[in-house]
Amino acid sequence: MLTVIGNADIWLPIAQGELASAPIAVGAKLHAPIPRPPKNVFCVGKNYHEHAKEFAGSGFDGGAANVVPPFPVVFSKPHTSIIATGEDILADMDPTGGLDFEGELAFVIGKGGRGISKAEALDHVFGYTIVNDVTARHLQKRHSQWVLGKGLDTFCPMGPAILTADEVPDPAKLELTTWVNGTQRQHAPVSDLIFDIPTLIEAISAAITLEPGDVIATGTPAGVGIGLNPPVFMQRGDVVRISVTGIGVLENTVR
């Protein structure tokens, strides 16, 4: 996949030309679209207004001064946290019992670069996928930062596929929905982002060179477990389904 992304002008027309005659792989098991990106998966915290409010009011925000951040809050998940749709989220990775879900739209960098402007940012996007930013809330609060609460093994379900950017003329029109055990918990248009995709690309690439295949998750809307009073954390057997317009469904079970 990284080869295709890095040489999209060559490989995408070839792949599209093969679609009509490609066989259907019955019973095939999907891998994560990019199981080992060039860097850790970039993630953005508190990037929907209503989620920023529910997080600030939850007591898990580590004493942050601002409910709505003035600049993007960026952290990362290592590649060892990535799993595919259908694979299990391991509850034992969080011994504190604070397991939570976060449905997110993610985008994949195509053409790399540093110092990318907002005006040119979408030209650097190869496509879009779904990420579940699984979080151990008590660990997140305990360490007063996010990597050790969010980067645990199996805590980054990704998939089911990449929807190429040519199919998404305006990513702000996409909508995200999350269900837990069949009950809808999140629903929001991507237009509700505090910092939109071009802003995120400009902010991150100002300091870090983006490469083909880098994955950036854009943040989660309101409706996560800590937003309830009292908080409701995930248990073994819970099934999380996340859907984004045109991409499909990312589904994982807590085991």
Sequence and secondary structure as in RCSB ss.txt:
>XXXX:A:sequence
MLTVIGNADIWLPIAQGELASAPIAVGAKLHAPIPRPPKNVFCVGKNYHEHAKEFAGSGFDGGAANVVPPFPVVF
SKPHTSIIATGEDILADMDPTGGLDFEGELAFVIGKGGRGISKAEALDHVFGYTIVNDVTARHLQKRHSQWVLGK
GLDTFCPMGPAILTADEVPDPAKLELTTWVNGTQRQHAPVSDLIFDIPTLIEAISAAITLEPGDVIATGTPAGVG
IGLNPPVFMQRGDVVRISVTGIGVLENTVR
>XXXX:A:secstr
 HHHHHTHHHHHHHHHHHGGG    TT     SSSS SS EEEEES BHHHHHHHHTTT STT S SS SS EEE
EE GGGEE TTSEE GGG TTS EE  EEEEEEE S BSS  GGGGGGGEEEEEEEE  EEHHHHHHTTSSHHHH
 STT EEEEEEEEEGGG S GGG EEEEEETTEEEEEEEGGGBSS HHHHHHHHHTTS B TT EEE    S  G
GGSSS     TT EEEEEETTTEEEEEEE 
